[in-house]
Amino acid sequence: MSETRRPRRLGFALAAVTALSLVLAACGSDGESDSSAAEPTGIFADAPVADDAAIGEGTTMAEIKERGELVVAAALDAPLLSQQDPTNPDDVEGFDITLAKLLATYIIGEPNVKITPPASETREALLQNGTVDAVFNTYTITEERAEQVSFAGPYFMSGLAVAVPADEDEIGGIEDLDGRTVIVGANTPAVEAVPEEAPDADVISFATDPQAVQALLQGRGDAYVQDYLLLATNAASNPDLKIAGEPFTEEPYGIGLPPDDPEFKEFVNDWLLKIQEDGQWAQAFEDSIGTAVDSEAPTPPAIGSVPGS
């Protein structure tokens, strides 16, 4: 990941790549990736590093430190979250993967991460059989999933949000949609959520996300309500679109961890609090999702604040 702050509206490469795993290390100014790289720079330079007492002997953390890399399940084709550069496969950028590198830095002292792209249905198995140490993959915390794996966090709260044309200044969120024409995706949660939150809105639906975005930019609606991160992806590639405000429903994302390892879960939760307090969480957001939204970094959700966490 580039280790300097990038301008807002930075576009992320949208090409999907089919590689199954790769090793990431600290990226130098020449863009190379090397597990024996020099001292970390940028967001990783001042990132917290755990002391020996926090690592402990015989722990999962000690095993990861001895190995020299954190093995994570993360996407390679998720713009703003975990997107591989097709011209440099070692370069993966986004909010999720930056957090994974920050956790690696906390354990190892360097942002050395090995990525295994998961399918949604394989995430529990990857944790249960020890293939990966953690899952950073927009992994919604649920009580059902928490019976199979552990969750640190939540580390991010997504949900339904509002997108508007970039020159729209009167709509700041769901509270401003009464009396407006609001676009939603057919068969999405927005179909029911918008009338509940804005009962006087005129709701029109479109079958696909591209159709909905096109309708908004053609002036056939005043706003488009859809999943926050999907809207952020759209905004990242379209300067005529922006997100107004923060999500108005809740979908808590957690860091998936192996089951029956409470010591590792406590360690990861402690690390989350440290990067929130020290500013790395906000910087990771601003360098990724923040390039596509019309707001500052949100307040992180409270650790352990949702069932299953």
C-alpha positions as CSV (number, residue, x, y, z in Angstrom):
1,M,0.0,0.0,0.0
2,S,1.3,3.5,-0.7
3,E,2.6,4.8,2.6
4,T,1.8,8.5,2.1
5,R,-1.6,10.0,2.2
6,R,-3.4,10.2,-1.1
7,P,-5.7,12.9,-2.5
8,R,-9.4,12.4,-2.0
9,R,-11.2,10.9,-4.9
10,L,-8.3,8.6,-5.6
11,G,-9.4,5.8,-7.9
12,F,-8.7,2.2,-7.1
13,A,-7.9,-0.4,-9.7
14,L,-11.0,-2.4,-10.4
15,A,-9.5,-5.4,-12.2
16,A,-10.1,-8.7,-10.3
17,V,-7.1,-11.1,-10.0
18,T,-7.2,-14.8,-9.6
19,A,-3.9,-15.4,-7.6
20,L,-4.6,-17.6,-4.6
21,S,-1.9,-16.3,-2.2
22,L,1.0,-13.9,-1.9
23,V,3.3,-12.5,0.7
24,L,3.2,-8.8,1.4
25,A,5.9,-7.0,3.2
26,A,6.7,-3.4,3.9
27,C,6.6,-1.4,0.6
28,G,9.6,0.8,0.0
29,S,9.6,3.9,-2.1
30,D,10.4,1.9,-5.2
31,G,7.2,-0.1,-4.8
32,E,9.0,-3.4,-4.2
33,S,7.9,-6.0,-1.6
34,D,10.5,-7.8,0.4
35,S,10.2,-9.7,3.6
36,S,13.6,-8.4,4.7
37,A,12.7,-4.8,3.9
38,A,14.0,-1.8,5.7
39,E,12.2,-0.1,8.6
40,P,8.5,0.5,8.0
41,T,7.5,4.0,6.9
42,G,4.2,5.9,6.5
43,I,1.3,4.7,8.6
44,F,3.4,1.7,9.8
45,A,6.3,3.8,11.1
46,D,4.6,5.0,14.2
47,A,2.2,2.0,14.6
48,P,2.3,0.3,18.0
49,V,4.4,-2.9,18.4
50,A,3.6,-5.3,21.2
51,D,6.3,-5.9,23.9
52,D,7.4,-9.4,24.8
53,A,5.1,-9.6,27.8
54,A,2.1,-9.0,25.6
55,I,3.2,-11.7,23.1
56,G,3.8,-14.4,25.8
57,E,5.4,-17.8,25.3
58,G,3.5,-20.6,23.6
59,T,0.8,-18.3,22.4
60,T,-0.7,-17.8,18.9
61,M,1.0,-14.5,18.8
62,A,4.4,-16.0,19.6
63,E,3.9,-18.5,16.8
64,I,3.0,-15.8,14.3
65,K,6.1,-13.7,15.4
66,E,8.4,-16.7,15.0
67,R,6.9,-17.4,11.5
68,G,7.5,-13.8,10.5
69,E,4.2,-13.2,8.7
70,L,0.5,-13.0,9.6
71,V,-1.6,-15.2,7.4
72,V,-5.0,-13.6,6.7
73,A,-8.1,-14.4,4.6
74,A,-8.7,-11.2,2.6
75,A,-10.0,-10.3,-0.9
76,L,-7.8,-9.3,-3.8
77,D,-10.7,-7.7,-5.8
78,A,-12.5,-5.4,-3.3
79,P,-11.9,-1.7,-4.1
80,L,-11.3,0.5,-1.1
81,L,-11.0,-2.6,1.1
82,S,-8.4,-5.0,-0.3
83,Q,-7.6,-4.5,-4.0
84,Q,-4.6,-5.9,-5.8
85,D,-2.8,-3.8,-8.3
86,P,-2.7,-5.8,-11.6
87,T,0.6,-4.2,-12.6
88,N,2.2,-5.2,-9.2
89,P,0.7,-8.2,-7.6
90,D,2.6,-7.5,-4.3
91,D,0.7,-4.2,-3.9
92,V,-2.7,-4.7,-2.3
93,E,-4.4,-1.5,-1.0
94,G,-7.5,-0.8,1.1
95,F,-8.9,-0.4,4.6
96,D,-9.1,-4.1,5.5
97,I,-5.6,-5.0,4.3
98,T,-4.1,-2.0,5.9
99,L,-5.6,-3.1,9.2
100,A,-4.2,-6.6,8.6
101,K,-0.7,-5.1,8.0
102,L,-1.1,-3.0,11.2
103,L,-1.9,-6.1,13.2
104,A,1.2,-7.8,11.6
105,T,3.3,-4.8,12.7
106,Y,2.0,-5.1,16.2
107,I,3.0,-8.7,16.4
108,I,6.1,-8.9,14.2
109,G,7.4,-5.4,14.0
110,E,6.9,-5.3,10.3
111,P,3.7,-5.3,8.1
112,N,4.4,-8.8,6.7
113,V,1.1,-10.4,5.6
114,K,0.3,-13.4,3.5
115,I,-3.1,-13.3,1.9
116,T,-5.4,-16.3,1.1
117,P,-8.5,-15.1,-0.7
118,P,-11.6,-16.7,0.8
119,A,-15.0,-17.5,-0.5
120,S,-17.8,-16.4,1.9
121,E,-18.7,-20.0,2.7
122,T,-15.1,-21.0,3.5
123,R,-14.1,-18.4,6.1
124,E,-15.2,-20.5,9.1
125,A,-13.3,-23.5,7.7
126,L,-10.1,-21.5,7.1
127,L,-10.1,-20.5,10.8
128,Q,-11.2,-23.8,12.2
129,N,-8.5,-25.8,10.3
130,G,-5.7,-23.3,11.0
131,T,-5.1,-22.3,7.4
132,V,-5.3,-18.6,8.4
133,D,-4.6,-16.6,11.5
134,A,-7.4,-14.1,10.9
135,V,-10.1,-13.0,8.5
136,F,-10.3,-9.4,7.3
137,N,-13.1,-9.7,4.8
138,T,-16.2,-7.5,5.6
139,Y,-17.1,-10.3,8.0
140,T,-20.4,-9.4,9.6
141,I,-20.5,-10.5,13.3
142,T,-23.5,-12.7,14.0
143,E,-24.4,-14.9,16.9
144,E,-24.6,-17.9,14.6
145,R,-21.1,-17.4,13.2
146,A,-19.8,-16.8,16.7
147,E,-20.7,-20.3,17.6
148,Q,-18.1,-21.5,15.1
149,V,-15.3,-18.8,15.3
150,S,-14.3,-15.9,17.5
151,F,-14.7,-12.3,16.6
152,A,-12.6,-9.4,17.6
153,G,-14.2,-6.0,17.3
154,P,-16.4,-4.8,15.7
155,Y,-13.8,-2.7,13.9
156,F,-16.2,-1.0,11.4
157,M,-19.9,-0.4,11.2
158,S,-21.4,-0.5,7.7
159,G,-25.0,-0.5,6.7
160,L,-27.4,1.4,4.4
161,A,-26.3,4.9,3.4
162,V,-27.3,7.7,1.1
163,A,-25.5,8.7,-2.2
164,V,-26.2,11.9,-4.0
165,P,-24.8,13.8,-7.0
166,A,-21.5,15.4,-6.1
167,D,-23.0,19.0,-6.4
168,E,-25.9,18.2,-4.1
169,D,-25.5,20.2,-0.8
170,E,-29.0,20.0,0.7
171,I,-29.1,16.3,1.5
172,G,-26.9,15.3,4.4
173,G,-28.4,11.9,5.1
174,I,-31.5,9.8,5.5
175,E,-33.2,12.5,7.6
176,D,-33.3,14.8,4.5
177,L,-35.2,12.4,2.2
178,D,-38.8,13.1,3.1
179,G,-40.5,14.6,0.0
180,R,-37.6,13.5,-2.2
181,T,-37.5,10.9,-5.0
182,V,-35.3,8.1,-3.6
183,I,-33.8,5.3,-5.7
184,V,-33.3,1.9,-4.2
185,G,-32.1,-1.5,-5.6
186,A,-34.9,-4.0,-6.1
187,N,-35.0,-6.7,-3.5
188,T,-32.5,-4.9,-1.2
189,P,-33.0,-3.9,2.4
190,A,-33.4,-0.3,1.3
191,V,-36.9,-1.2,-0.1
192,E,-38.3,-1.5,3.4
193,A,-35.8,0.7,5.3
194,V,-36.4,4.0,3.3
195,P,-40.2,4.1,3.9
196,E,-39.6,3.4,7.6
197,E,-37.0,6.2,7.9
198,A,-38.5,8.7,5.4
199,P,-42.2,7.9,5.1
200,D,-42.9,10.8,2.7
201,A,-40.2,9.9,0.2
202,D,-41.2,8.7,-3.3
203,V,-39.3,5.4,-3.7
204,I,-38.4,4.0,-7.1
205,S,-36.4,0.8,-7.7
206,F,-34.0,-0.4,-10.3
207,A,-32.9,-4.0,-10.9
208,T,-29.1,-3.5,-10.7
209,D,-26.7,-1.2,-9.0
210,P,-25.3,0.3,-12.3
211,Q,-28.9,1.1,-13.4
212,A,-29.5,2.8,-10.1
213,V,-26.4,4.9,-10.3
214,Q,-27.1,5.9,-13.9
215,A,-30.7,6.9,-12.9
216,L,-29.3,9.1,-10.1
217,L,-26.8,10.9,-12.3
218,Q,-29.5,11.4,-14.9
219,G,-31.6,13.2,-12.4
220,R,-34.4,10.6,-12.2
221,G,-34.0,10.6,-8.4
222,D,-32.6,12.9,-5.7
223,A,-30.7,10.2,-3.8
224,Y,-29.7,6.5,-3.9
225,V,-29.9,4.3,-0.8
226,Q,-27.7,1.2,-0.8
227,D,-25.0,-0.5,1.2
228,Y,-22.4,2.0,2.4
229,L,-19.3,0.2,1.0
230,L,-20.9,-0.5,-2.3
231,L,-21.7,3.2,-2.6
232,A,-18.2,4.1,-1.6
233,T,-16.9,1.9,-4.4
234,N,-19.1,3.6,-6.8
235,A,-18.0,7.0,-5.6
236,A,-14.3,6.1,-5.8
237,S,-14.7,5.5,-9.6
238,N,-17.2,8.2,-10.3
239,P,-16.4,11.8,-9.3
240,D,-20.0,12.9,-10.0
241,L,-21.2,10.8,-7.0
242,K,-20.7,11.2,-3.3
243,I,-22.0,9.7,0.0
244,A,-24.0,12.0,2.2
245,G,-23.5,11.2,5.9
246,E,-22.9,7.9,7.6
247,P,-24.8,4.6,7.5
248,F,-28.2,4.7,9.2
249,T,-28.5,1.0,9.7
250,E,-25.9,-1.3,11.3
251,E,-23.8,-4.1,9.9
252,P,-20.9,-4.7,12.3
253,Y,-17.7,-6.0,10.7
254,G,-15.4,-8.1,12.9
255,I,-12.0,-9.7,12.6
256,G,-12.6,-13.5,12.4
257,L,-10.3,-15.5,14.7
258,P,-9.8,-19.2,15.4
259,P,-12.3,-20.6,17.9
260,D,-11.3,-21.4,21.5
261,D,-8.4,-19.0,21.7
262,P,-9.6,-16.2,24.1
263,E,-6.0,-15.0,24.7
264,F,-5.6,-14.2,21.0
265,K,-9.0,-12.5,20.9
266,E,-8.1,-10.3,23.9
267,F,-4.8,-9.5,22.3
268,V,-6.4,-8.4,19.0
269,N,-9.0,-6.3,20.8
270,D,-6.3,-4.6,22.8
271,W,-4.5,-3.8,19.5
272,L,-7.7,-2.4,18.0
273,L,-8.1,0.0,20.9
274,K,-4.4,1.1,20.5
275,I,-4.7,2.0,16.8
276,Q,-8.0,3.8,17.4
277,E,-6.4,5.9,20.2
278,D,-3.2,6.5,18.3
279,G,-4.8,7.5,15.0
280,Q,-3.8,4.7,12.7
281,W,-7.4,3.4,12.4
282,A,-8.6,6.9,11.2
283,Q,-5.7,7.2,8.8
284,A,-6.4,3.8,7.3
285,F,-10.0,4.9,6.8
286,E,-9.1,8.2,5.3
287,D,-6.5,6.7,2.9
288,S,-9.1,4.2,1.5
289,I,-12.9,4.5,2.1
290,G,-12.4,8.2,3.0
291,T,-11.2,9.0,-0.5
292,A,-14.8,8.4,-1.7
293,V,-17.0,9.8,1.1
294,D,-18.0,13.3,2.0
295,S,-17.3,13.0,5.7
296,E,-14.4,12.6,8.2
297,A,-13.5,9.3,9.6
298,P,-16.3,8.0,11.8
299,T,-16.0,7.1,15.4
300,P,-15.1,3.4,15.5
301,P,-17.7,1.1,17.1
302,A,-17.1,0.0,20.7
303,I,-15.3,-3.2,21.1
304,G,-17.7,-6.0,22.2
305,S,-20.7,-3.8,21.5
306,V,-22.7,-6.3,19.4
307,P,-24.0,-9.9,20.1
308,G,-21.3,-12.4,19.0
309,S,-18.4,-10.1,19.6
